[in-house]
Amino acid sequence: MEIVQEGIDDVLMELYPALLSRGSAAAGTRGGILEVLGVTLNIKNPLARVSRSQDRGKPFSALGELLWYLHGSDQLEFIEPYIPRYREDAENGVIYGAYGPRFSAMRGDINQVANIIQMLTDSPSTKRAVIQLFDAGDVTRRFKEVPCTTTMQFFVRESRLHLSVTMRSNDAYLGLPHDVFCFTMLQEMMARRLGHELGEYYHYVGSMHVYDGSVASMNAYVAEGWQRTWIMPQMPNGDPFAVAKDLITLEQKIRHGEKVVAADQFQDPYWADVLRLVQVYWATRRSKSTDMAEVERLRAEFDNEFFLNFLLRRRRMRERSASPVNGAKPDVAQTTS
């Protein structure tokens, strides 16, 4: 199966019905699945990386996962507040298959990201710019979690940076929207660091599947109908990896309740708005009256409507969950946001 589309919603609206109608029943690690083997996705505009759907647009948890990768962490403590289901994969508080250490310290001391930046700087046309995430050691014993992603390959062609990701396995409902967000953000960060334009995104999957427990939700997404492509603002020029270090430091301060003013931390409004998303997440997570006042303050500070929309959506979601209809309990089954 091959799907070529402009953005993530266009891909999902073609992929989900095909998976539901053509998928073969099989046994997955967490229950029954519908599966299609050998799926290729091509996203022509990686800036269209966030779904407009209320259900599949998950910028807060996806941003938390991206920061986890960039931090080089394998600790459950960092990622669990953003994606609680990771606790199912933890072993003594560690996620063995976490990507962060494999990006920055593969086999103990190999910084793959730095190596690829240097390689593409020295030889832009190289075909060797490959980051390996699945390691031979991952099959030596039964870990709860091993990387679903095997490789990431970067290509510079005509001053555009393309990214090709290969996955052994991909959960089309819970995993794919996050993967597209995180990997295309890394692609754009790499493009900015190297001074190239953003190219296309290619996503190859051995087993594309959906778990039985997500089938109803997938059908509901399809029933919403086609969503107009939503384009994220372009990342500013410079070195986003240096910015990421500051974002991670500030995330830890915000997580622990310290007051941060985004405009004081970043001159560029893009990165200030990204930091404001982190602030919105933690303020709405705590949901105290002082935190809700902080959300209103942040609403007035956002520079770009794209980012502001997620504050408004999250606030509406929190308001609905705090006011159950007909005595029903708030829905806590969804573990990402």
N, C-alpha and C positions, 0 to 999 in steps of 0.2 A: 504494500500500500504506500503510495506517495501522495503527499499533500503539499501544495505550494500556495501560500496565501500571504496577505500583507501583514497581519498581526495575530496575536494570540487568540482573540475571540473568533476570527475567521477560521483559524486552525481547529479550534475546539468544536465549532459548529459543523465542521465536516468530519472530524475525527470521531466525536461521540456517537452520532447515529450509526456510523460504519462499525464501530466497536460493538455497539448494542445489537446490531442486526447480523454481523458477520463473525463476532467473537465466538471462539470455541470454549466450552466449559473445561476448566482445569483446576488443579489443586494448587493454591498459593501458600506462602508461609504463614499467612494470617487468616486462611479460610478459602472458600471457593472464589474463582475468578472467571471472567470472560477475557479471552486472550486472542490477540492477533500477532503473528510473528513477522518480523522484518518490516518495520514501519519507518518511513523517511518523511521528515517534516522540513520544510524550507520557509523561514519567515523572512520576507523581503525587506521589511523595515523593523529592525530590532527595537526601535524606540516604542513600537506598539506592543509593549511587553506586559502591560497591566490590563486585565479584563475589566470591562465596564459593568459586568454582572455584579449584583450585590453579593452573590454567592461565591463567584470565582475570583473577584478582585480582592486580593489579600496582601496589600502592600506592607502592612505592619509586621506580620509574621515573616514575610519574604525578606523584608529589610533586616529584621533581626537575624535571620539565617545568613544573609550576606555578611553582616558584621561579624558573626560567629566564624565564618570562613576566613575573613580577612584578619581576624584576631589570632588565627592559628590555634584555636582552642578545640579540645575534644571533650570539654567538661559539660556534663548535663546541666550544671548550675547556671551556665550562661544562657543556654538555648531553651530550657524548659518553660520559662515564663512566656516565651513567644510561641512555642510549639510543644504543648504538654505531652503529646503522644511519644516524644522521644524518650520519655521515662521507661517505656516498654522495651527499649533497646539498650538501656544503660546497664553496664556491668561495673559495680562499685563506683558509681558516679561518673563513669567514663563511657563515651560512645566510641567504640573501637573503629567504626567506619567513618568517623568524622573527616571531612575534607580538609579542614584548616591545617592540621599538622602535615598533611600530604602535599599541600601547596607550598608550605614554607619550610618544612623540615622532613622531607621524605627520607626514609631510612636513617633518620637521625639528624642529618646535616645538609640535605640537598634542598636548596630553595629554588623550586621549579619556576615560580613566577619571575624571580630575578634573572634566572638563567634564560628564560624565553625572551624577556625584554632585551637582554644583552645580545642574544642570537639574532633577533629581528632588527636590532640596531646595526649590527655588523653585516648582516646578510639578509636584507628584506625579502628576497625571493625564495628563501629557504623553504624546504618541505619537511624540515626536521623540528619545527617549533611545536613539539608535542608535550603536553603535561599528562603524566600517567597517574591515575587515581586508584585504579584496581591493581594491587600488587600480587605477585605470585604467592606471597605468604598468607594471603587472605583465604586460601583454600586448604591450609594446613590443619586448621581445627575449626570447630563449629562455634563461631562468634554469633551473637544475636544479630549483629548488623555489620554488613560489609558494603563497600561502595557500590551503588547502582551504576555510577558513571565509571566507564573504563578509561577513556582518554578525551582530551580537549586539544584540538589542533588549530593553530592560528596561521592564516595565510595573508600576506600583503600582496595585493594585486591592483595595479593602477592606483596606488596610493589609498586604497581602501582595505581595511582590516576585516577579514571574514573569519568566522569561527565555526568549526565543525566539531560537534560533541557526539561521542558514541556511548551508548548505554546498554548494559546487559539486560536491564529490566527497568520499567517505568510505570508507575501508578498514574494512569491518565487523569484521574480525578483529583487525588490529593497531592501527587508529586509534580506532575507536569507543569502546572502554572507557576509553582515555586521555582522549578528548575529553569524555565525560560527566563523568569525575572532575574535570578541570580547570575546565570551564565551570560546573558546579554548585558547585564550591568558590568560584569568582569570584562566582557568584550569591549564595551565602550571605554572603560577605564584604561584598558591596554591601548586602545586606539588613541586616546588623548595623551597618554604617557609617551607614545611613539610619534605623535604628531600626524596621524593619518585620519582620514574620514572613516566613519563607521560603515562596514560592509553588510553582507547578509549573514543570516544565522542558519546553520544546518544541524539537524537533530536526528540521529540514527538510533533506532531502538530494536534490540533483539526480541524482547517480550513486552509489547504494549498491552496493558491489561487494566481492568477495573475490578475491584472486589465487590462481591455480591452486596455487601452492606452499603455501597455507594451508588448502586444502580438507580434507585429511586431519585436520589439527588441529581444524578447525571441526567435523567429524564426531565427533571424539573428545570435544569439549566437549558436544555434544548427547547423546552416549552416556552421559555422566556422570549425566544426568537432572536434574530440576528441583532448584534450590537454594533453600532457605528464605531469604526476604528478610533481608538483613543491614543494620541501620540504624547509620550512623555517629553518634557523639554530636553534639549540637548545639554549634555554635560559641558561645563566650561573648559577652556583650554588650561593646560597646566599638568601637574602630577597628582591624579586622584588618589594614588596609593599613599602619598604623604598626608593628604586630607583625611583618608580613612583612619590613620593612626589617631588623629585628633578626634574624629567621630567616636571611635571606640572608647577613648579616655572620657569624653563627655557623656557617652551613654552610661558608663559606670557611675558617674556623678548623679545623673538624672535618676538612674535606677535606685540609688540610695537616698533620694529626696533632696539633693542639693539644687539650689536655684541656678539656672543657666539662662542667659539671654543670647539667643542665637545670633542676632546681629552683632553682638560684641565678639563673637567667636569667629565668624566667617564674613568677609567682605562681600563675597559673591552670593547673591540671593539664592542661587540654586542649592548650594550646600547648606545655607541657613535654613531653607525650607525642608531639606532632608532631616536636619537636626530637629526641626519643629515637629516632624512626624514622630520622631522618637519621643519627644516630650508629650505629644498628644497620647501616644500609646500608654505611657506609664501613668499619666494623669487620669485617664479614663479607666485604667486597670484598678487604680486605688479608689476612685469614685467618691472621695471625700468632698465636702463642700468647698474647701480651699482649692482642691484639685480641679473642680468644675469651674471655679473662677479663673484658674490658670488656663483652662481650655478656651474660655471666652477671650482672654488676653491674647492667646496664640491665634485665635481666629482673625483678629485685627492685624496681626503681624505678617501673615503669609503673603508672599510676594506673587506667587503664581497660582492661578485658579486650579490647575491640575492637582497640585498638592493640597490645596484648601478643600477640594471635594472630598478627600478621604477623612478629614476632620469632621465634616458635616455628616458623612455616611456613618462613621463610627459613633458619633454622638446620637444619631437616630437609632442605631442598633442598640446602644446602651439604654436609651430611654424605653424602647420596646421591651427589652429583657427585664427592666426594673418594674414594668407594669404588666404582669401576666393577664391575659384575657380569660374571663370565666374561671378564675382560680387555678389556671394551668401554671405549671412551673416554667421558669425561663428555660429556653433550650440551651443546654450546656454540652450537647454532643459534638458540636463543631469545635475542633481543637486549634484551628488556625484562624487568623483574622487579618 
